[in-house]
Amino acid sequence: MSEQKFYTISIYTENNIGLLNRISGIFQRRKMNIESLSVSASEIDDVYRFTLVVNITELQVQKVLGQIERQVEVIKAYYHTDEETIFTESALFKIKSSLLFDEPQIQNIIKESHARIVTVNSDFFVIEKSGKRSEIELVHRELKPFGIMQFVRSGRIAVTKTEMRISSKLKAIENEVEAAFAKA
């Protein structure tokens, strides 16, 4: 039996209502948890990219991709291991302003973790930390004893180390569509 590992799934799609629900339903029916989810525009106009992180076997990820690609709005889906991608997450920590000046250790945590202060006012300040999940979790553990008023972490964003052929395929589709509209 294959071992479970983290895979980053990239799904290139049209922007249609209900697609996220159908994609998450594929994982739900198989009792698979989505560890992280991010949706954004892609490098091609009007094409969106879902980036999901799952901890499953390679056979499971291949089967799931087969189901995902059967969705009408899905142009193409890929999966990659952590070693095949460059990825990051981002987090915001909201903390009482008085602690910034009263607790020198907080300033040390910010400096040593390469985090940055994005805003300060009389009531609170906000720290932003980007990096691997483990780096964000370390900052969270270090700040927790001081009292975190709010915390949020983004889903993974990732690019592959190798060229994604989807870019040239999508560009060709875009050129065909533009040519068809030009003729009309």
N, CA and C atoms as a LAMMPS dump frame, in Angstrom:
ITEM: TIMESTEP
0
ITEM: NUMBER OF ATOMS
552
ITEM: BOX BOUNDS ff ff ff
-5.0000000000000000e+02 5.0000000000000000e+02
-5.0000000000000000e+02 5.0000000000000000e+02
-5.0000000000000000e+02 5.0000000000000000e+02
ITEM: ATOMS id mol type element x y z
1 1 1 N 0.84 -1.183 0
2 1 2 C 0 0 0
3 1 3 C 0.884 1.245 0
4 2 1 N 0.517 2.228 -0.803
5 2 2 C 1.283 3.471 -0.9
6 2 3 C 1.174 4.268 0.392
7 3 1 N 2.205 5.052 0.647
8 3 2 C 2.171 5.881 1.847
9 3 3 C 1.514 7.221 1.545
10 4 1 N 0.889 7.769 2.561
11 4 2 C 0.269 9.083 2.414
12 4 3 C 1.343 10.155 2.47
13 5 1 N 1.147 11.184 1.671
14 5 2 C 2.026 12.34 1.715
15 5 3 C 1.243 13.553 1.248
16 6 1 N 1.835 14.723 1.418
17 6 2 C 1.161 15.942 1.008
18 6 3 C 1.331 16.162 -0.493
19 7 1 N 0.218 16.465 -1.137
20 7 2 C 0.214 16.806 -2.559
21 7 3 C -0.434 18.168 -2.727
22 8 1 N 0.131 18.96 -3.619
23 8 2 C -0.479 20.222 -4.01
24 8 3 C -1.201 19.971 -5.318
25 9 1 N -2.499 20.2 -5.322
26 9 2 C -3.318 20.005 -6.52
27 9 3 C -3.621 21.386 -7.096
28 10 1 N -3.336 21.552 -8.383
29 10 2 C -3.639 22.795 -9.092
30 10 3 C -4.724 22.49 -10.112
31 11 1 N -5.836 23.222 -10.018
32 11 2 C -6.975 23.005 -10.902
33 11 3 C -7.232 24.303 -11.661
34 12 1 N -7.12 24.25 -12.968
35 12 2 C -7.385 25.419 -13.819
36 12 3 C -8.822 25.323 -14.314
37 13 1 N -9.587 26.4 -14.113
38 13 2 C -11.022 26.339 -14.377
39 13 3 C -11.559 27.627 -14.983
40 14 1 N -12.776 27.497 -15.49
41 14 2 C -13.58 28.672 -15.802
42 14 3 C -14.138 29.146 -14.466
43 15 1 N -14.614 30.369 -14.418
44 15 2 C -15.145 30.921 -13.181
45 15 3 C -16.658 30.72 -13.15
46 16 1 N -17.116 29.613 -12.583
47 16 2 C -18.547 29.31 -12.537
48 16 3 C -19.013 29.079 -11.107
49 17 1 N -20.233 29.497 -10.854
50 17 2 C -20.839 29.321 -9.538
51 17 3 C -21.05 27.828 -9.273
52 18 1 N -20.743 27.406 -8.068
53 18 2 C -20.994 26.031 -7.645
54 18 3 C -19.849 25.067 -7.857
55 19 1 N -18.815 25.486 -8.586
56 19 2 C -17.71 24.564 -8.857
57 19 3 C -16.959 24.197 -7.588
58 20 1 N -16.718 25.156 -6.712
59 20 2 C -16.026 24.86 -5.452
60 20 3 C -16.788 23.81 -4.663
61 21 1 N -18.091 23.923 -4.619
62 21 2 C -18.921 22.957 -3.904
63 21 3 C -18.781 21.555 -4.513
64 22 1 N -18.781 21.474 -5.82
65 22 2 C -18.652 20.158 -6.471
66 22 3 C -17.267 19.559 -6.256
67 23 1 N -16.237 20.391 -6.315
68 23 2 C -14.877 19.886 -6.089
69 23 3 C -14.726 19.407 -4.651
70 24 1 N -15.201 20.197 -3.693
71 24 2 C -15.08 19.766 -2.297
72 24 3 C -15.921 18.516 -2.046
73 25 1 N -17.032 18.371 -2.764
74 25 2 C -17.861 17.177 -2.636
75 25 3 C -17.131 15.911 -3.063
76 26 1 N -16.265 16.022 -4.051
77 26 2 C -15.475 14.867 -4.494
78 26 3 C -14.615 14.362 -3.34
79 27 1 N -14.008 15.275 -2.605
80 27 2 C -13.177 14.885 -1.463
81 27 3 C -14.047 14.381 -0.313
82 28 1 N -15.169 15.021 -0.098
83 28 2 C -16.055 14.633 0.997
84 28 3 C -16.569 13.204 0.813
85 29 1 N -16.987 12.877 -0.406
86 29 2 C -17.504 11.519 -0.662
87 29 3 C -16.437 10.448 -0.414
88 30 1 N -15.193 10.795 -0.627
89 30 2 C -14.092 9.855 -0.406
90 30 3 C -13.52 9.953 1.007
91 31 1 N -14.154 10.791 1.848
92 31 2 C -13.727 11.002 3.233
93 31 3 C -12.264 11.472 3.319
94 32 1 N -11.925 12.406 2.423
95 32 2 C -10.587 13.003 2.386
96 32 3 C -10.693 14.448 2.843
97 33 1 N -9.753 14.867 3.669
98 33 2 C -9.748 16.226 4.185
99 33 3 C -8.889 17.118 3.294
100 34 1 N -9.386 18.298 2.978
101 34 2 C -8.593 19.304 2.28
102 34 3 C -7.872 20.101 3.362
103 35 1 N -6.55 20.04 3.363
104 35 2 C -5.739 20.711 4.38
105 35 3 C -5.67 22.222 4.157
106 36 1 N -5.712 22.632 2.895
107 36 2 C -5.56 24.035 2.544
108 36 3 C -6.225 24.267 1.199
109 37 1 N -6.789 25.467 1.017
110 37 2 C -7.469 25.807 -0.229
111 37 3 C -7.259 27.279 -0.526
112 38 1 N -6.893 27.57 -1.746
113 38 2 C -6.731 28.944 -2.206
114 38 3 C -7.239 29.015 -3.633
115 39 1 N -7.95 30.093 -3.962
116 39 2 C -8.456 30.285 -5.317
117 39 3 C -8.05 31.676 -5.767
118 40 1 N -7.541 31.761 -6.997
119 40 2 C -7.134 33.065 -7.51
120 40 3 C -7.18 33.057 -9.031
121 41 1 N -6.979 34.226 -9.591
122 41 2 C -6.8 34.314 -11.038
123 41 3 C -5.51 33.581 -11.393
124 42 1 N -5.411 33.119 -12.63
125 42 2 C -4.176 32.469 -13.082
126 42 3 C -3.439 33.402 -14.026
127 43 1 N -2.425 32.892 -14.667
128 43 2 C -1.628 33.699 -15.587
129 43 3 C -2.371 34.016 -16.884
130 44 1 N -3.525 33.389 -17.106
131 44 2 C -4.333 33.626 -18.31
132 44 3 C -5.636 34.311 -17.907
133 45 1 N -6.016 35.351 -18.645
134 45 2 C -7.25 36.076 -18.359
135 45 3 C -8.45 35.133 -18.344
136 46 1 N -9.331 35.33 -17.373
137 46 2 C -10.59 34.589 -17.236
138 46 3 C -10.413 33.109 -16.926
139 47 1 N -9.22 32.69 -16.539
140 47 2 C -8.982 31.319 -16.082
141 47 3 C -8.527 31.412 -14.633
142 48 1 N -9.155 30.606 -13.779
143 48 2 C -8.876 30.643 -12.357
144 48 3 C -8.139 29.387 -11.937
145 49 1 N -7.413 29.521 -10.837
146 49 2 C -6.624 28.396 -10.339
147 49 3 C -7.01 28.112 -8.897
148 50 1 N -7.437 26.875 -8.663
149 50 2 C -7.672 26.377 -7.322
150 50 3 C -6.376 25.686 -6.91
151 51 1 N -5.878 26 -5.728
152 51 2 C -4.698 25.319 -5.193
153 51 3 C -5.132 24.647 -3.901
154 52 1 N -5.105 23.314 -3.897
155 52 2 C -5.51 22.54 -2.73
156 52 3 C -4.328 21.736 -2.227
157 53 1 N -4.298 21.516 -0.925
158 53 2 C -3.298 20.633 -0.326
159 53 3 C -4.05 19.5 0.358
160 54 1 N -3.642 18.276 0.036
161 54 2 C -4.252 17.085 0.629
162 54 3 C -3.153 16.143 1.095
163 55 1 N -3.48 15.327 2.083
164 55 2 C -2.545 14.321 2.597
165 55 3 C -3.155 12.958 2.32
166 56 1 N -2.805 12.393 1.157
167 56 2 C -3.366 11.127 0.699
168 56 3 C -2.297 10.354 -0.061
169 57 1 N -2.648 9.181 -0.565
170 57 2 C -1.694 8.395 -1.355
171 57 3 C -1.691 8.885 -2.798
172 58 1 N -0.671 8.513 -3.539
173 58 2 C -0.598 8.928 -4.944
174 58 3 C -1.735 8.317 -5.762
175 59 1 N -2.09 7.083 -5.484
176 59 2 C -3.211 6.463 -6.195
177 59 3 C -4.505 7.231 -5.931
178 60 1 N -4.723 7.63 -4.679
179 60 2 C -5.924 8.399 -4.345
180 60 3 C -5.937 9.739 -5.074
181 61 1 N -4.799 10.423 -5.127
182 61 2 C -4.76 11.73 -5.79
183 61 3 C -5.014 11.566 -7.286
184 62 1 N -4.526 10.496 -7.874
185 62 2 C -4.772 10.259 -9.301
186 62 3 C -6.26 10.024 -9.564
187 63 1 N -6.914 9.25 -8.713
188 63 2 C -8.35 8.995 -8.875
189 63 3 C -9.164 10.271 -8.684
190 64 1 N -8.81 11.055 -7.684
191 64 2 C -9.518 12.303 -7.426
192 64 3 C -9.364 13.259 -8.619
193 65 1 N -8.152 13.358 -9.167
194 65 2 C -7.942 14.231 -10.318
195 65 3 C -8.801 13.797 -11.506
196 66 1 N -8.946 12.495 -11.686
197 66 2 C -9.809 11.993 -12.753
198 66 3 C -11.234 12.487 -12.592
199 67 1 N -11.737 12.466 -11.375
200 67 2 C -13.09 12.955 -11.113
201 67 3 C -13.189 14.465 -11.27
202 68 1 N -12.181 15.168 -10.818
203 68 2 C -12.182 16.629 -10.923
204 68 3 C -12.195 17.044 -12.391
205 69 1 N -11.382 16.391 -13.196
206 69 2 C -11.291 16.77 -14.61
207 69 3 C -12.574 16.471 -15.384
208 70 1 N -13.465 15.655 -14.834
209 70 2 C -14.747 15.393 -15.491
210 70 3 C -15.74 16.536 -15.298
211 71 1 N -15.417 17.474 -14.409
212 71 2 C -16.287 18.642 -14.238
213 71 3 C -16.17 19.506 -15.492
214 72 1 N -17.278 19.937 -16.026
215 72 2 C -17.315 20.663 -17.295
216 72 3 C -16.414 21.899 -17.275
217 73 1 N -16.415 22.64 -16.184
218 73 2 C -15.682 23.899 -16.12
219 73 3 C -14.184 23.724 -15.916
220 74 1 N -13.736 22.52 -15.593
221 74 2 C -12.321 22.272 -15.322
222 74 3 C -11.573 22.111 -16.637
223 75 1 N -10.546 22.919 -16.804
224 75 2 C -9.725 22.849 -18.012
225 75 3 C -8.674 21.763 -17.858
226 76 1 N -7.973 21.768 -16.733
227 76 2 C -6.937 20.769 -16.468
228 76 3 C -6.602 20.779 -14.985
229 77 1 N -6.23 19.635 -14.452
230 77 2 C -5.813 19.525 -13.056
231 77 3 C -4.486 18.782 -12.981
232 78 1 N -3.646 19.193 -12.07
233 78 2 C -2.324 18.6 -11.875
234 78 3 C -2.107 18.352 -10.387
235 79 1 N -1.167 17.459 -10.089
236 79 2 C -0.75 17.302 -8.695
237 79 3 C 0.761 17.252 -8.641
238 80 1 N 1.299 17.756 -7.537
239 80 2 C 2.748 17.785 -7.34
240 80 3 C 3.07 17.542 -5.872
241 81 1 N 4.244 16.99 -5.633
242 81 2 C 4.726 16.806 -4.266
243 81 3 C 5.331 18.123 -3.771
244 82 1 N 5.584 18.2 -2.482
245 82 2 C 6.215 19.392 -1.917
246 82 3 C 7.578 19.653 -2.553
247 83 1 N 8.297 18.589 -2.891
248 83 2 C 9.627 18.736 -3.488
249 83 3 C 9.558 19.329 -4.895
250 84 1 N 8.418 19.218 -5.548
251 84 2 C 8.264 19.699 -6.921
252 84 3 C 7.698 21.119 -7.005
253 85 1 N 7.452 21.728 -5.844
254 85 2 C 6.827 23.048 -5.844
255 85 3 C 7.592 24.034 -4.975
256 86 1 N 7.351 25.289 -5.25
257 86 2 C 7.79 26.38 -4.387
258 86 3 C 6.496 26.931 -3.81
259 87 1 N 6.386 26.922 -2.489
260 87 2 C 5.104 27.291 -1.891
261 87 3 C 5.295 28.117 -0.636
262 88 1 N 4.237 28.808 -0.282
263 88 2 C 4.249 29.621 0.928
264 88 3 C 2.82 29.796 1.43
265 89 1 N 2.709 30.228 2.658
266 89 2 C 1.447 30.615 3.266
267 89 3 C 1.692 31.954 3.944
268 90 1 N 0.64 32.606 4.336
269 90 2 C 0.757 33.889 5.016
270 90 3 C -0.181 33.899 6.213
271 91 1 N 0.208 34.594 7.257
272 91 2 C -0.634 34.666 8.453
273 91 3 C -0.593 36.076 9.022
274 92 1 N -1.698 36.441 9.664
275 92 2 C -1.786 37.711 10.384
276 92 3 C -2.07 37.421 11.855
277 93 1 N -1.356 38.124 12.74
278 93 2 C -1.528 38.009 14.184
279 93 3 C -1.895 39.394 14.706
280 94 1 N -3.009 39.498 15.41
281 94 2 C -3.419 40.765 16.025
282 94 3 C -3.16 40.663 17.522
283 95 1 N -2.403 41.633 18.06
284 95 2 C -1.967 41.594 19.459
285 95 3 C -2.143 42.98 20.074
286 96 1 N -2.385 43.036 21.389
287 96 2 C -2.548 44.314 22.097
288 96 3 C -1.302 45.182 21.919
289 97 1 N -1.519 46.447 21.612
290 97 2 C -0.4 47.371 21.361
291 97 3 C 0.526 47.53 22.558
292 98 1 N -0.024 47.532 23.751
293 98 2 C 0.822 47.726 24.935
294 98 3 C 1.923 46.67 25.022
295 99 1 N 1.668 45.473 24.526
296 99 2 C 2.661 44.399 24.603
297 99 3 C 3.867 44.656 23.704
298 100 1 N 3.66 45.386 22.633
299 100 2 C 4.769 45.662 21.713
300 100 3 C 5.892 46.406 22.432
301 101 1 N 5.511 47.277 23.362
302 101 2 C 6.504 48.089 24.076
303 101 3 C 6.861 47.511 25.441
304 102 1 N 5.913 46.773 26.052
305 102 2 C 6.133 46.234 27.398
306 102 3 C 6.86 44.889 27.396
307 103 1 N 6.794 44.169 26.311
308 103 2 C 7.385 42.828 26.225
309 103 3 C 8.461 42.796 25.139
310 104 1 N 9.723 42.997 25.517
311 104 2 C 10.787 42.996 24.501
312 104 3 C 10.907 41.674 23.745
313 105 1 N 10.424 40.582 24.341
314 105 2 C 10.506 39.291 23.672
315 105 3 C 9.661 39.27 22.396
316 106 1 N 8.564 40.031 22.377
317 106 2 C 7.727 40.086 21.173
318 106 3 C 8.524 40.694 20.025
319 107 1 N 9.267 41.742 20.306
320 107 2 C 10.092 42.342 19.259
321 107 3 C 11.15 41.354 18.769
322 108 1 N 11.685 40.56 19.679
323 108 2 C 12.655 39.527 19.287
324 108 3 C 12.001 38.461 18.403
325 109 1 N 10.794 38.046 18.742
326 109 2 C 10.074 37.048 17.938
327 109 3 C 9.87 37.585 16.521
328 110 1 N 9.445 38.837 16.423
329 110 2 C 9.215 39.451 15.107
330 110 3 C 10.507 39.472 14.301
331 111 1 N 11.58 39.917 14.934
332 111 2 C 12.864 40.028 14.243
333 111 3 C 13.411 38.654 13.835
334 112 1 N 13.432 37.711 14.761
335 112 2 C 14.02 36.395 14.495
336 112 3 C 13.221 35.582 13.484
337 113 1 N 11.914 35.818 13.409
338 113 2 C 11.075 35.048 12.475
339 113 3 C 10.952 35.728 11.115
340 114 1 N 11.573 36.898 10.97
341 114 2 C 11.479 37.677 9.728
342 114 3 C 10.034 38.056 9.417
343 115 1 N 9.253 38.272 10.466
344 115 2 C 7.889 38.764 10.305
345 115 3 C 7.96 40.279 10.184
346 116 1 N 6.827 40.888 9.917
347 116 2 C 6.819 42.348 9.832
348 116 3 C 5.537 42.892 10.444
349 117 1 N 5.644 44.086 10.973
350 117 2 C 4.481 44.762 11.543
351 117 3 C 3.805 45.516 10.401
352 118 1 N 2.505 45.237 10.192
353 118 2 C 1.795 45.886 9.088
354 118 3 C 0.976 47.085 9.533
355 119 1 N 0.592 47.136 10.788
356 119 2 C -0.135 48.301 11.305
357 119 3 C -0.009 48.352 12.821
358 120 1 N -0.025 49.573 13.341
359 120 2 C -0.004 49.784 14.795
360 120 3 C -0.973 50.917 15.098
361 121 1 N -1.803 50.718 16.114
362 121 2 C -2.62 51.822 16.624
363 121 3 C -2.629 51.722 18.147
364 122 1 N -3.422 52.535 18.802
365 122 2 C -3.386 52.575 20.262
366 122 3 C -3.911 51.297 20.912
367 123 1 N -4.734 50.527 20.195
368 123 2 C -5.334 49.323 20.779
369 123 3 C -4.616 48.023 20.41
370 124 1 N -4.115 47.941 19.191
371 124 2 C -3.518 46.685 18.727
372 124 3 C -2.47 46.941 17.653
373 125 1 N -1.686 45.913 17.385
374 125 2 C -0.795 45.923 16.225
375 125 3 C -0.956 44.586 15.517
376 126 1 N -0.618 44.567 14.237
377 126 2 C -0.783 43.365 13.423
378 126 3 C 0.566 42.977 12.844
379 127 1 N 0.89 41.7 13.03
380 127 2 C 2.123 41.121 12.493
381 127 3 C 1.743 40.241 11.313
382 128 1 N 2.534 40.32 10.233
383 128 2 C 2.349 39.436 9.075
384 128 3 C 3.573 38.543 8.976
385 129 1 N 3.327 37.253 8.821
386 129 2 C 4.414 36.282 8.647
387 129 3 C 4.088 35.42 7.437
388 130 1 N 4.994 35.372 6.483
389 130 2 C 4.865 34.486 5.331
390 130 3 C 5.947 33.431 5.415
391 131 1 N 5.634 32.245 4.917
392 131 2 C 6.617 31.178 4.909
393 131 3 C 5.952 29.818 4.927
394 132 1 N 6.712 28.828 5.298
395 132 2 C 6.193 27.468 5.417
396 132 3 C 5.245 27.398 6.607
397 133 1 N 4.337 26.439 6.569
398 133 2 C 3.368 26.289 7.663
399 133 3 C 4.08 26.106 9.001
400 134 1 N 5.153 25.339 9.018
401 134 2 C 5.879 25.102 10.274
402 134 3 C 6.448 26.396 10.846
403 135 1 N 6.888 27.33 9.986
404 135 2 C 7.411 28.611 10.452
405 135 3 C 6.291 29.449 11.078
406 136 1 N 5.131 29.433 10.445
407 136 2 C 3.987 30.183 10.969
408 136 3 C 3.529 29.578 12.292
409 137 1 N 3.498 28.251 12.368
410 137 2 C 3.089 27.588 13.61
411 137 3 C 4.061 27.901 14.746
412 138 1 N 5.348 28.024 14.445
413 138 2 C 6.338 28.381 15.465
414 138 3 C 6.069 29.791 16
415 139 1 N 5.817 30.75 15.114
416 139 2 C 5.511 32.107 15.553
417 139 3 C 4.235 32.1 16.39
418 140 1 N 3.248 31.324 15.973
419 140 2 C 1.99 31.213 16.728
420 140 3 C 2.252 30.706 18.147
421 141 1 N 3.046 29.635 18.261
422 141 2 C 3.368 29.077 19.586
423 141 3 C 4.114 30.101 20.449
424 142 1 N 5.028 30.864 19.838
425 142 2 C 5.81 31.836 20.6
426 142 3 C 4.976 33.035 21.046
427 143 1 N 4.002 33.429 20.228
428 143 2 C 3.167 34.59 20.575
429 143 3 C 1.991 34.231 21.474
430 144 1 N 1.566 32.995 21.468
431 144 2 C 0.361 32.583 22.2
432 144 3 C 0.398 32.959 23.685
433 145 1 N 1.504 32.776 24.391
434 145 2 C 1.518 33.134 25.82
435 145 3 C 1.24 34.622 26.091
436 146 1 N 1.455 35.475 25.086
437 146 2 C 1.232 36.913 25.259
438 146 3 C -0.22 37.302 24.985
439 147 1 N -0.977 36.387 24.39
440 147 2 C -2.374 36.66 24.076
441 147 3 C -2.551 37.158 22.654
442 148 1 N -3.037 36.304 21.811
443 148 2 C -3.32 36.67 20.422
444 148 3 C -4.801 37.03 20.35
445 149 1 N -5.083 38.26 19.951
446 149 2 C -6.475 38.715 19.856
447 149 3 C -7.185 38.079 18.651
448 150 1 N -6.481 37.999 17.53
449 150 2 C -7.006 37.348 16.329
450 150 3 C -5.847 36.72 15.577
451 151 1 N -6.159 35.627 14.867
452 151 2 C -5.162 34.923 14.051
453 151 3 C -5.863 34.391 12.814
454 152 1 N -5.212 34.53 11.666
455 152 2 C -5.717 33.935 10.435
456 152 3 C -4.521 33.511 9.579
457 153 1 N -4.671 32.365 8.933
458 153 2 C -3.611 31.867 8.039
459 153 3 C -4.235 31.585 6.681
460 154 1 N -3.537 31.936 5.64
461 154 2 C -4.034 31.701 4.289
462 154 3 C -3.84 30.245 3.893
463 155 1 N -4.437 29.878 2.79
464 155 2 C -4.147 28.596 2.175
465 155 3 C -2.805 28.699 1.461
466 156 1 N -2.296 27.572 1.07
467 156 2 C -1.024 27.521 0.356
468 156 3 C -1.179 28.149 -1.022
469 157 1 N -0.176 28.908 -1.405
470 157 2 C -0.04 29.312 -2.793
471 157 3 C 1.246 28.674 -3.292
472 158 1 N 1.247 28.22 -4.536
473 158 2 C 2.385 27.447 -5.016
474 158 3 C 2.577 27.625 -6.51
475 159 1 N 3.817 27.52 -6.925
476 159 2 C 4.181 27.395 -8.329
477 159 3 C 5.08 26.172 -8.442
478 160 1 N 5.092 25.578 -9.62
479 160 2 C 5.926 24.396 -9.81
480 160 3 C 7.346 24.799 -10.165
481 161 1 N 8.273 23.939 -9.839
482 161 2 C 9.668 24.197 -10.181
483 161 3 C 9.899 24.011 -11.677
484 162 1 N 9.127 23.131 -12.292
485 162 2 C 9.239 22.913 -13.736
486 162 3 C 8.135 23.666 -14.454
487 163 1 N 8.279 23.806 -15.752
488 163 2 C 7.277 24.513 -16.543
489 163 3 C 5.953 23.761 -16.505
490 164 1 N 4.88 24.523 -16.377
491 164 2 C 3.543 23.931 -16.448
492 164 3 C 3.076 24.089 -17.89
493 165 1 N 2.879 23.013 -18.571
494 165 2 C 2.451 23.08 -19.973
495 165 3 C 1.083 23.724 -20.125
496 166 1 N 0.344 23.784 -19.054
497 166 2 C -0.99 24.383 -19.114
498 166 3 C -0.912 25.827 -19.585
499 167 1 N 0.144 26.529 -19.247
500 167 2 C 0.258 27.93 -19.634
501 167 3 C 0.224 28.099 -21.144
502 168 1 N 0.981 27.279 -21.855
503 168 2 C 0.975 27.392 -23.311
504 168 3 C -0.35 26.91 -23.892
505 169 1 N -0.961 25.877 -23.295
506 169 2 C -2.27 25.407 -23.755
507 169 3 C -3.33 26.487 -23.561
508 170 1 N -3.32 27.122 -22.403
509 170 2 C -4.293 28.163 -22.133
510 170 3 C -4.085 29.367 -23.033
511 171 1 N -2.84 29.71 -23.307
512 171 2 C -2.555 30.833 -24.196
513 171 3 C -3.074 30.528 -25.599
514 172 1 N -2.912 29.287 -26.068
515 172 2 C -3.412 28.901 -27.386
516 172 3 C -4.938 29.006 -27.432
517 173 1 N -5.603 28.569 -26.366
518 173 2 C -7.069 28.669 -26.296
519 173 3 C -7.484 30.137 -26.329
520 174 1 N -6.788 30.962 -25.554
521 174 2 C -7.1 32.392 -25.517
522 174 3 C -6.949 33.01 -26.905
523 175 1 N -5.878 32.651 -27.616
524 175 2 C -5.656 33.183 -28.963
525 175 3 C -6.751 32.74 -29.926
526 176 1 N -7.193 31.47 -29.807
527 176 2 C -8.276 30.963 -30.656
528 176 3 C -9.575 31.729 -30.404
529 177 1 N -9.878 31.966 -29.143
530 177 2 C -11.101 32.69 -28.784
531 177 3 C -11.043 34.121 -29.313
532 178 1 N -9.893 34.762 -29.119
533 178 2 C -9.738 36.133 -29.626
534 178 3 C -9.888 36.18 -31.146
535 179 1 N -9.326 35.199 -31.859
536 179 2 C -9.443 35.149 -33.314
537 179 3 C -10.888 34.939 -33.742
538 180 1 N -11.6 34.083 -33.015
539 180 2 C -13.015 33.834 -33.342
540 180 3 C -13.849 35.092 -33.148
541 181 1 N -13.59 35.836 -32.076
542 181 2 C -14.334 37.08 -31.837
543 181 3 C -13.97 38.141 -32.875
544 182 1 N -12.733 38.137 -33.313
545 182 2 C -12.291 39.12 -34.301
546 182 3 C -13.01 38.89 -35.639
547 183 1 N -13.289 37.63 -35.958
548 183 2 C -13.981 37.282 -37.205
549 183 3 C -15.475 37.602 -37.133
550 184 1 N -16.021 37.554 -35.934
551 184 2 C -17.479 37.753 -35.774
552 184 3 C -17.91 39.179 -35.932
